[in-house]
């Protein structure tokens, strides 16, 4: 039974909404305003919380914790609740109840993960996120989204299996599902399995290909939600359990640089933003890996800021897709006079992600880089600075230049009117990006880790350093603008290796079938007496080898099958999980290739 407390779980309203929406009847104008109720209740609940452990559940002799409340969980739950209000406001015009139900399930899963005090509870909400987000891709209702959603779900299923294997092995070794900090010096193999499961959701290179493949193919409003929850929930669990792991410091820096390199080559606007999720999450993962109080606070602050400005970026590009019918830069251009407010609100987010002074990205990104430098991780700090240059070039200049100013303007393109609620949601997000940039204490007051001295971004050196870096980035774009002109192409990235594996599996399966088909074809072409003689010989062979074996050798067959079954049934959980993992990887590679 659940322990009675004053704690109100923020996910309850979203779960209720998801279950009730399919039963709503009539026009959406009669129920659409209910979409805003769960986010408002969640915001109230989070701001009213006091640290403690709430909502313990006794299940099959295990104590599960639904409400572990501390500074770390509160800061993530706070921004999750705020962006859910922005996201549902942005989606108010959508009549599809299943899109709203899927988004509600997705948000409930994210909030549930944040407050989970044990791995078993975390796993349930982790998979709930996977299900909800998959439907946000499928509900775009086209062939590309169907295939991308299937690949997305398979990938996260494999990540979930790693997590499940790790938590089961931990329980077998320690007798507990407790989700606590893991010291890298004493880590066991099952901790690495758990880390691998988390890294899939964090889109750590090379486990990231699902993100730029799926996010651009989701629904217009669904991609706004997806940009906020999956990777940032992974940042939360890494911060909770794996701070100070050196492998994360290196992996995060690689992510930061890798993401911007591919973003600079992309033509699809939402794919550009997807690669920048990989890059920006890299800052957070690197900060977690370095593991000082400064870099951990920087990771949390950057996650908070990133959720706001990345949501605003996806909303801006979503407006382009909704109005113009395309998100490809080579098909856009000359829209600054026709969609001026979309351009203005998009640029607020673009300047935020680029780290311009007066915007929230400036106070969070520089905190992480400064923390890396203070920890004497010079190469990591340099890698983040390089990524900052690429971010401004691709998101701050390239995308808006070719979408709103440059490119090939199509003045005769018919634009679909943008609903008021989409502008309202973008205005809320833009206002928060500016407010946190001007008044950093709005964010710093909620940072979870104690530091010797509070980081001060508004110094002459930090401001001049940022302006100098961004100024040279703009100059670099000017001289390279003809080189990075968008082109119609698909950058496979690590999809190349997935497809290569798929081709190998298909070759192994199809080659024997082709050989059999070739032999049957040749036998058919011979015809006449030779064909009849061949058929007779085949019939005689089948009678001797087939019928006799089945009838006379059935006992031997049963005995051999029994021996094989006895070998397989070892009773060891790791053997079953290993077999399941091998089968899952083969199926995943085959389906990825066929899709």
Phi, psi and omega per residue, in radians:
X1 nan 2.713 -3.108
X2 -1.529 2.323 3.118
X3 -1.201 2.264 -3.124
X4 -1.303 2.198 3.118
X5 -2.498 3.062 3.088
X6 -1.500 -0.037 -3.111
X7 -1.281 2.219 3.066
X8 -1.908 1.985 -3.082
X9 -1.199 2.205 -3.096
X10 -1.088 -0.359 -3.112
X11 -1.378 -0.255 -3.063
X12 -1.072 -0.743 -3.141
X13 -1.098 -0.679 -3.134
X14 -1.237 -0.663 3.085
X15 -1.126 -0.727 3.111
X16 -1.096 -0.750 3.124
X17 -1.083 -0.771 -3.118
X18 -1.099 -0.664 -3.137
X19 -1.313 -0.536 -3.055
X20 -1.500 -0.522 -3.023
X21 -0.963 -0.758 -3.118
X22 -1.058 -0.335 -3.091
X23 -1.643 -0.094 3.117
X24 -1.222 2.365 3.140
X25 -1.973 2.841 3.042
X26 1.472 -3.026 -3.101
X27 -1.165 2.610 -3.079
X28 -1.113 -0.346 -3.111
X29 -1.139 -0.304 -3.132
X30 -1.540 -0.303 -3.109
X31 -2.231 -0.166 -3.013
X32 -1.103 -0.524 -3.109
X33 -1.242 -0.300 3.054
X34 -1.165 -0.327 3.135
X35 -1.090 -0.483 -3.087
X36 -1.480 -0.231 -3.071
X37 -1.185 -0.866 3.114
X38 -1.032 -0.737 3.085
X39 -1.073 -0.710 3.131
X40 -1.128 -0.725 3.097
X41 -1.133 -0.665 3.132
X42 -1.144 -0.758 3.121
X43 -1.062 -0.787 3.112
X44 -1.061 -0.790 -3.106
X45 -1.075 -0.781 -3.084
X46 -1.165 -0.754 -3.115
X47 -1.246 -0.323 3.137
X48 -1.655 -0.028 -3.051
X49 -1.261 2.599 2.982
X50 -2.074 2.492 -3.139
X51 -0.983 2.509 -3.136
X52 2.765 -3.122 3.089
X53 -1.973 2.139 -3.057
X54 -2.260 2.862 2.987
X55 1.062 0.808 3.079
X56 -1.329 2.464 -3.058
X57 -2.233 2.148 3.088
X58 -1.583 2.028 -3.072
X59 -2.389 2.016 3.105
X60 0.917 0.735 3.103
X61 1.432 -0.028 3.135
X62 -1.866 2.488 3.090
X63 -1.707 1.954 3.139
X64 -1.789 2.509 -3.085
X65 -2.013 2.012 3.135
X66 -1.596 -0.276 -3.034
X67 -2.427 1.289 2.994
X68 -1.557 1.916 -3.033
X69 -1.936 2.068 2.999
X70 -2.601 -3.051 -3.063
X71 -1.071 -0.650 -3.108
X72 -1.176 -0.779 3.135
X73 -1.226 -0.582 -3.096
X74 -1.172 -0.747 -3.068
X75 -1.151 -0.658 3.101
X76 -1.273 -0.710 3.125
X77 -1.130 -0.591 -3.141
X78 -1.100 -0.873 -3.104
X79 -1.261 -0.563 3.066
X80 -1.078 -0.732 -3.132
X81 -1.173 -0.725 -3.132
X82 -1.135 -0.788 -3.106
X83 -1.240 -0.446 3.052
X84 -1.158 -0.655 3.067
X85 -1.131 -0.757 3.111
X86 -1.104 -0.759 -3.101
X87 -1.136 -0.758 3.140
X88 -1.255 -0.531 3.015
X89 -1.114 -0.760 3.121
X90 -1.075 -0.500 -3.059
X91 -1.743 0.161 -3.055
X92 -1.036 -0.514 -3.081
X93 -1.382 -0.188 -3.072
X94 -1.360 2.239 -3.136
X95 -1.545 -0.242 -3.075
X96 -1.283 1.871 -3.110
X97 -1.140 -0.518 -3.094
X98 -1.246 -0.516 3.031
X99 -1.116 -0.775 -3.137
X100 -1.168 -0.688 3.130
X101 -1.138 -0.710 3.118
X102 -1.142 -0.724 3.102
X103 -1.097 -0.700 3.139
X104 -1.132 -0.734 3.079
X105 -1.075 -0.721 -3.128
X106 -1.092 -0.835 3.131
X107 -1.118 -0.731 3.116
X108 -1.042 -0.706 3.107
X109 -1.106 -0.751 3.129
X110 -1.098 -0.791 3.126
X111 -1.175 -0.614 3.098
X112 -1.120 -0.685 3.101
X113 -1.093 -0.706 -3.076
X114 -1.095 -0.601 -3.084
X115 -1.755 0.082 -3.131
X116 -1.240 2.308 3.124
X117 -1.777 0.007 -3.141
X118 -2.554 2.827 -3.061
X119 -1.214 -0.550 -3.104
X120 -1.198 -0.793 3.061
X121 -1.092 -0.751 3.111
X122 -1.018 -0.746 -3.099
X123 -1.102 -0.709 3.139
X124 -1.078 -0.870 3.139
X125 -1.213 -0.549 3.092
X126 -1.038 -0.802 3.132
X127 -1.266 -0.531 3.071
X128 -1.098 -0.701 3.054
X129 -1.047 -0.756 -3.119
X130 -1.071 -0.737 -3.131
X131 -1.173 -0.857 -3.124
X132 -1.058 -0.754 -3.107
X133 -1.230 -0.576 3.096
X134 -1.066 -0.728 3.130
X135 -1.210 -0.496 3.063
X136 -1.151 -0.405 3.044
X137 -1.459 -0.854 -3.105
X138 -1.070 -0.579 -3.038
X139 -1.280 -0.035 2.927
X140 -1.183 -0.340 2.969
X141 1.009 0.933 2.968
X142 -2.500 2.938 -3.030
X143 -1.089 -0.721 -3.119
X144 -1.126 -0.723 -3.130
X145 -1.221 -0.583 3.101
X146 -1.100 -0.822 -3.140
X147 -1.180 -0.740 -3.135
X148 -1.128 -0.692 3.122
X149 -1.118 -0.664 3.116
X150 -1.160 -0.770 3.096
X151 -1.099 -0.737 3.122
X152 -1.014 -0.813 -3.095
X153 -1.168 -0.702 3.105
X154 -1.080 -0.752 -3.125
X155 -1.091 -0.789 -3.121
X156 -1.284 -0.425 3.026
X157 -1.152 -0.739 3.094
X158 -1.116 -0.738 3.068
X159 -1.070 -0.704 3.096
X160 -1.124 -0.596 3.099
X161 -1.165 -0.678 3.051
X162 -1.055 -0.788 3.131
X163 -1.096 -0.778 -3.130
X164 -1.101 -0.774 3.116
X165 -1.051 -0.768 -3.130
X166 -1.095 -0.771 -3.102
X167 -1.231 -0.560 3.085
X168 -1.211 -0.735 3.086
X169 -1.124 -0.665 3.091
X170 -1.095 -0.745 -3.139
X171 -1.116 -0.692 3.135
X172 -1.132 -0.590 -3.093
X173 -1.487 -0.604 -3.007
X174 -2.050 -0.283 -3.118
X175 1.364 0.302 -3.123
X176 -2.544 2.621 3.034
X177 -1.739 0.254 -3.034
X178 -1.004 2.379 3.122
X179 -1.822 1.698 -3.085
X180 -2.270 3.069 3.109
X181 -1.123 2.453 -3.133
X182 -2.003 2.107 3.107
X183 -1.316 2.151 -3.105
X184 -1.070 -0.434 -3.121
X185 -1.251 -0.419 -3.108
X186 -2.044 0.319 -3.077
X187 -1.176 2.489 3.077
X188 -1.780 3.023 -3.082
X189 -1.118 -0.568 -3.136
X190 -1.241 -0.413 3.035
X191 -1.173 -0.609 3.096
X192 -1.208 -0.571 3.051
X193 -1.127 -0.759 3.101
X194 -1.092 -0.765 3.120
X195 -1.054 -0.712 3.122
X196 -1.077 -0.734 3.094
X197 -1.078 -0.709 3.101
X198 -1.172 -0.675 -3.092
X199 -1.167 -0.471 3.052
X200 -1.075 -0.852 3.135
X201 -1.208 -0.460 3.105
X202 -1.387 -0.106 -3.136
X203 1.063 0.701 3.086
X204 -1.205 2.285 3.108
X205 -1.110 2.262 0.177
X206 -1.733 0.399 -3.111
X207 -1.638 0.431 -2.941
X208 -1.840 -0.150 -2.908
X209 -1.078 -0.401 3.115
X210 -1.098 -0.519 -3.006
X211 -1.250 -1.014 3.109
X212 -1.206 -0.233 3.072
X213 -1.403 -0.690 -2.982
X214 -1.669 -0.753 -3.017
X215 -1.035 -0.690 3.122
X216 -1.203 -0.226 -3.078
X217 -1.833 0.022 3.087
X218 -1.309 3.079 3.067
X219 -1.146 2.819 -3.123
X220 -1.009 -0.809 -3.117
X221 -1.437 -0.547 -3.115
X222 -1.116 -0.636 -3.137
X223 -1.147 -0.460 3.077
X224 -1.131 -0.788 3.089
X225 -1.130 -0.756 -3.061
X226 -1.135 -0.538 3.130
X227 -1.174 -0.267 -3.009
X228 -1.772 -0.554 -2.836
X229 -1.839 -0.905 -2.958
X230 -1.038 -0.987 -3.076
X231 -1.203 -0.595 -3.112
X232 -1.331 -0.515 2.987
X233 -1.108 -0.672 3.074
X234 -1.127 -0.669 3.076
X235 -1.061 -0.720 3.129
X236 -1.061 -0.870 -3.080
X237 -1.196 -0.571 3.061
X238 -1.159 -0.708 3.114
X239 -1.142 -0.633 -3.129
X240 -1.228 -0.739 -2.953
X241 -1.993 -0.278 -2.959
X242 -2.304 0.469 3.105
X243 -1.113 2.401 3.097
X244 1.507 0.130 3.083
X245 -1.435 2.065 -3.036
X246 -1.042 -0.620 -3.120
X247 -1.048 -0.556 3.120
X248 -1.277 -0.602 3.114
X249 -1.069 -0.784 3.137
X250 -1.237 -0.812 -3.112
X251 -1.064 -0.683 -3.141
X252 -1.140 -0.706 3.108
X253 -1.152 -0.694 3.069
X254 -1.066 -0.751 3.100
X255 -1.036 -0.769 -3.083
X256 -1.037 -0.760 -3.116
X257 -1.374 -0.749 -3.072
X258 -1.062 -0.773 -3.097
X259 -1.068 -0.745 -3.107
X260 -1.240 -0.547 3.123
X261 -1.085 -0.795 3.131
X262 -1.284 -0.555 3.107
X263 -1.096 -0.647 -3.136
X264 -1.148 -0.377 -3.108
X265 -1.637 -0.187 -2.959
X266 -1.426 2.723 3.095
X267 -1.930 -0.560 -3.139
X268 -1.354 2.148 -3.015
X269 -1.102 -0.770 -3.138
X270 -1.262 -0.431 3.046
X271 -1.257 -0.618 3.028
X272 -1.030 -0.846 -3.132
X273 -1.135 -0.572 3.134
X274 -1.162 -0.751 3.081
X275 -1.113 -0.535 3.110
X276 -1.315 -0.358 2.956
X277 -1.127 -0.792 3.081
X278 -0.974 -0.798 -3.099
X279 -1.154 -0.844 -3.074
X280 -1.205 -0.648 3.050
X281 -1.122 -0.480 3.070
X282 -1.023 -0.698 3.057
X283 -0.989 -0.790 -3.090
X284 -1.169 -0.787 -3.138
X285 -1.109 -0.708 3.105
X286 -1.110 -0.745 3.108
X287 -1.077 -0.688 3.096
X288 -1.141 -0.727 -3.132
X289 -1.143 -0.661 3.094
X290 -1.119 -0.769 2.888
X291 1.463 0.157 3.047
X292 -1.436 2.873 3.133
X293 -1.064 -0.653 3.141
X294 -1.133 -0.832 -3.088
X295 -1.266 -0.557 3.075
X296 -1.173 -0.736 3.037
X297 -1.111 -0.669 3.094
X298 -1.092 -0.697 3.108
X299 -1.098 -0.765 3.136
X300 -1.171 -0.760 3.128
X301 -1.123 -0.691 -3.121
X302 -1.241 -0.589 3.050
X303 -1.092 -0.753 3.128
X304 -1.078 -0.894 -3.123
X305 -1.127 -0.713 -3.099
X306 -1.097 -0.723 3.127
X307 -1.026 -0.693 -3.119
X308 -1.256 -0.902 -3.063
X309 -1.338 -0.522 3.093
X310 -1.227 -0.653 3.030
X311 -1.066 -0.702 3.114
X312 -1.168 -0.664 3.089
X313 -1.090 -0.809 3.136
X314 -1.172 -0.554 3.073
X315 -1.184 -0.707 3.124
X316 -1.123 -0.815 3.103
X317 -1.195 -0.574 3.061
X318 -1.084 -0.626 3.065
X319 -1.115 -0.704 3.085
X320 -1.072 -0.788 3.141
X321 -1.146 -0.729 -3.132
X322 -1.141 -0.724 -3.037
X323 -1.499 -0.850 -3.055
X324 -1.590 -0.287 3.106
X325 1.457 0.138 3.124
X326 -2.602 2.688 3.065
X327 -2.128 0.235 -3.140
X328 -1.616 2.218 -3.030
X329 -1.118 -0.568 -3.132
X330 -1.251 -0.165 3.103
X331 -1.864 0.030 3.139
X332 -1.926 -3.031 3.115
X333 2.269 2.575 3.072
X334 1.188 0.471 -3.082
X335 -1.716 0.023 -3.062
X336 -1.093 -0.623 3.137
X337 -1.426 -0.337 -3.083
X338 -1.721 -0.442 3.085
X339 -2.284 1.067 -3.022
X340 -1.132 -0.687 -3.092
X341 -1.251 -0.551 3.038
X342 -1.104 -0.734 3.119
X343 -1.104 -0.792 -3.106
X344 -1.094 -0.830 -3.101
X345 -1.210 -0.627 3.063
X346 -1.099 -0.740 -3.092
X347 -1.144 -0.515 3.049
X348 -1.051 -0.801 3.127
X349 -1.193 -0.673 -3.127
X350 -1.116 -0.710 3.102
X351 -1.247 -0.517 3.093
X352 -1.167 -0.864 -3.108
X353 -1.178 -0.447 3.137
X354 -1.389 -0.221 3.109
X355 1.483 0.515 3.093
X356 -1.253 2.469 3.016
X357 -0.982 2.588 -3.081
X358 1.472 0.005 3.117
X359 -2.209 2.708 -2.945
X360 -1.139 -0.478 3.106
X361 -1.082 -0.484 3.134
X362 -1.136 -0.711 -3.062
X363 -1.431 -0.387 -3.113
X364 -1.643 -0.732 -3.097
X365 -1.189 -0.762 -3.125
X366 -1.188 -0.454 3.082
X367 -1.133 -0.767 -3.138
X368 -1.154 -0.767 -3.124
X369 -1.151 -0.752 3.111
X370 -1.094 -0.704 3.105
X371 -1.086 -0.678 3.097
X372 -1.132 -0.725 3.126
X373 -1.146 -0.742 3.135
X374 -1.137 -0.478 3.096
X375 -1.488 0.152 3.119
X376 1.102 0.583 3.049
X377 -1.809 1.177 -2.994
X378 -1.070 -0.762 -3.092
X379 -1.154 -0.633 3.110
X380 -1.185 -0.748 3.106
X381 -1.090 -0.670 3.118
X382 -1.141 -0.702 3.103
X383 -1.076 -0.690 3.112
X384 -1.168 -0.651 3.104
X385 -1.129 -0.705 3.098
X386 -1.093 -0.737 3.110
X387 -1.092 -0.610 3.117
X388 -1.093 -0.643 3.091
X389 -1.098 -0.858 3.140
X390 -1.099 -0.572 3.127
X391 -1.105 -0.838 -3.120
X392 -1.145 -0.659 -3.128
X393 -1.129 -0.786 -3.007
X394 -1.489 -0.805 -3.077
X395 -1.615 -0.642 -3.077
X396 -1.442 -0.418 -3.086
X397 -2.160 -0.983 -3.016
X398 -1.029 -0.955 -3.061
X399 -1.059 -0.926 3.137
X400 -1.171 -0.548 -3.139
X401 -1.077 -0.869 -3.085
X402 -1.386 -0.370 3.127
X403 -1.501 -0.688 -3.012
X404 -1.878 -0.546 -3.061
X405 -2.010 -1.104 -3.040
X406 -1.400 -2.551 -3.140
X407 1.256 -2.628 -3.141
X408 -2.037 1.609 -3.087
X409 -0.995 2.380 3.116
X410 -2.090 1.494 -3.040
X411 -1.175 -0.351 -3.113
X412 -1.580 0.016 -3.133
X413 -1.182 2.295 3.082
X414 -1.426 2.211 -3.122
X415 -1.818 2.360 3.100
X416 -1.404 2.304 -3.128
X417 -1.054 2.398 -3.126
X418 -1.554 2.227 -3.118
X419 -1.088 2.675 -3.095
X420 -1.084 -0.601 -3.061
X421 -1.167 -0.514 3.095
X422 -1.178 -0.730 3.062
X423 -1.123 -0.684 -3.131
X424 -1.092 -0.807 3.139
X425 -1.089 -0.735 3.136
X426 -1.147 -0.630 3.123
X427 -1.130 -0.717 3.101
X428 -1.080 -0.823 3.134
X429 -1.086 -0.750 3.129
X430 -1.123 -0.697 3.132
X431 -1.095 -0.700 3.133
X432 -1.204 -0.642 3.098
X433 -1.063 -0.725 -3.138
X434 -1.294 -0.749 -3.089
X435 -1.053 -0.762 3.136
X436 -1.220 -0.518 3.100
X437 -1.245 -0.677 -3.131
X438 -1.353 -0.649 -3.099
X439 -2.190 1.427 -3.051
X440 -1.032 -0.398 -3.101
X441 -1.090 -0.399 3.060
X442 -0.992 -0.590 -3.141
X443 -1.695 -0.731 -3.058
X444 -1.097 -0.473 -3.115
X445 -1.120 -0.351 -3.068
X446 -1.871 0.057 -3.117
X447 -1.137 2.407 -2.931
X448 -1.495 -0.280 -3.007
X449 -1.925 2.406 -3.122
X450 -1.332 2.350 3.121
X451 -2.184 2.736 -3.139
X452 -1.193 -0.644 3.119
X453 -2.469 2.428 -3.126
X454 -1.224 2.358 3.117
X455 -1.195 2.320 -3.141
X456 -2.036 1.852 -3.109
X457 -1.340 -0.507 -3.032
X458 -1.482 1.221 2.998
X459 -2.048 2.754 -3.123
X460 -1.016 -0.710 -3.104
X461 -1.139 -0.805 -3.116
X462 -1.112 -0.730 -3.119
X463 -1.151 -0.856 -3.135
X464 -1.111 -0.675 3.134
X465 -1.081 -0.785 -3.136
X466 -1.152 -0.791 -3.125
X467 -1.136 -0.670 3.121
X468 -1.129 -0.786 -3.135
X469 -1.105 -0.785 -3.118
X470 -1.229 -0.590 3.103
X471 -1.113 -0.766 3.090
X472 -1.176 -0.535 3.075
X473 -1.120 -0.751 3.096
X474 -1.105 -0.670 3.105
X475 -1.141 -0.680 3.118
X476 -1.113 -0.681 3.111
X477 -1.136 -0.699 -3.111
X478 -1.023 -0.767 -3.105
X479 -1.369 -0.357 -3.097
X480 -1.915 0.188 -3.026
X481 -1.077 -0.527 3.132
X482 -1.382 -0.427 -3.134
X483 -1.329 -0.671 -3.075
X484 -1.718 0.398 3.047
X485 -1.039 2.322 -3.097
X486 -1.057 2.434 3.091
X487 -2.275 2.653 3.112
X488 -1.317 1.811 3.111
X489 -2.794 2.772 3.091
X490 -2.002 1.996 3.086
X491 -1.481 1.918 -3.027
X492 -1.210 -0.482 -3.130
X493 0.986 -2.392 3.129
X494 -1.351 -0.088 2.971
X495 -0.998 -0.503 -3.137
X496 -0.999 -0.762 -3.114
X497 -1.267 -0.638 3.087
X498 -1.088 -0.751 -3.133
X499 -1.215 -0.566 3.078
X500 -1.115 -0.743 3.081
X501 -1.097 -0.721 3.114
X502 -1.070 -0.722 3.111
X503 -1.121 -0.678 3.125
X504 -1.108 -0.773 3.113
X505 -1.080 -0.758 3.129
X506 -1.104 -0.660 3.136
X507 -1.128 -0.755 -3.134
X508 -1.145 -0.571 -3.131
X509 -1.418 -0.769 -2.991
X510 -1.429 -0.485 -3.083
X511 -1.052 -0.846 3.085
X512 -1.080 -0.674 3.137
X513 -1.134 -0.675 3.110
X514 -1.145 -0.666 3.111
X515 -1.091 -0.782 3.131
X516 -1.101 -0.774 -3.139
X517 -1.084 -0.677 3.135
X518 -1.122 -0.729 3.132
X519 -1.141 -0.735 3.126
X520 -1.137 -0.662 3.141
X521 -1.125 -0.763 3.120
X522 -1.117 -0.703 3.124
X523 -1.113 -0.661 -3.132
X524 -1.164 -0.661 -3.084
X525 -1.244 -0.499 -3.135
X526 -1.080 -0.854 3.041
X527 1.105 -3.021 3.035
X528 0.991 -2.525 -3.058
X529 -1.160 -0.692 -3.128
X530 -1.069 -0.667 3.119
X531 -1.171 -0.735 3.134
X532 -1.127 -0.713 3.118
X533 -1.111 -0.708 3.100
X534 -1.109 -0.701 3.123
X535 -1.125 -0.700 3.133
X536 -1.124 -0.789 3.127
X537 -1.089 -0.695 3.106
X538 -1.118 -0.689 3.129
X539 -1.128 -0.731 3.117
X540 -1.124 -0.716 3.115
X541 -1.083 -0.765 -3.133
X542 -1.107 -0.646 3.140
X543 -1.119 -0.737 -3.103
X544 -1.287 -0.823 -3.017
X545 -1.529 -0.566 -3.066
X546 -1.584 -1.073 -3.067
X547 -1.111 -0.824 -3.119
X548 -1.076 -0.677 3.140
X549 -1.134 -0.746 -3.110
X550 -1.192 -0.794 -3.047
X551 -1.346 -0.897 -3.034
X552 -1.453 -0.455 -3.060
X553 -1.873 0.339 -3.091
X554 -1.084 -0.641 -3.127
X555 -1.107 -0.731 3.099
X556 -1.119 -0.655 3.138
X557 -1.101 -0.821 3.137
X558 -1.080 -0.730 -3.130
X559 -1.099 -0.754 -3.137
X560 -1.159 -0.696 3.088
X561 -1.088 -0.698 3.111
X562 -1.085 -0.709 3.100
X563 -1.089 -0.778 3.133
X564 -1.097 -0.728 3.119
X565 -1.090 -0.659 3.126
X566 -1.136 -0.613 3.114
X567 -1.214 -0.662 -3.113
X568 -1.235 -0.672 -3.075
X569 -1.449 1.339 -3.099
X570 -1.438 -0.378 -3.066
X571 1.438 0.020 3.136
X572 -1.721 2.166 -3.076
X573 -1.050 -0.639 -3.083
X574 -1.141 -0.539 3.095
X575 -1.151 -0.760 3.139
X576 -1.143 -0.731 -3.141
X577 -1.155 -0.653 3.103
X578 -1.108 -0.774 3.103
X579 -1.102 -0.747 3.130
X580 -1.110 -0.683 -3.135
X581 -1.145 -0.714 3.134
X582 -1.113 -0.804 3.121
X583 -1.091 -0.709 -3.130
X584 -1.123 -0.722 3.125
X585 -1.135 -0.696 3.114
X586 -1.129 -0.774 3.121
X587 -1.125 -0.715 -3.142
X588 -1.070 -0.789 -3.134
X589 -1.130 -0.719 -3.129
X590 -1.141 -0.797 -3.106
X591 -1.194 -0.687 3.115
X592 -1.030 -0.738 -3.127
X593 -1.200 -0.796 -3.106
X594 -1.143 -0.591 -3.117
X595 -1.294 nan nan
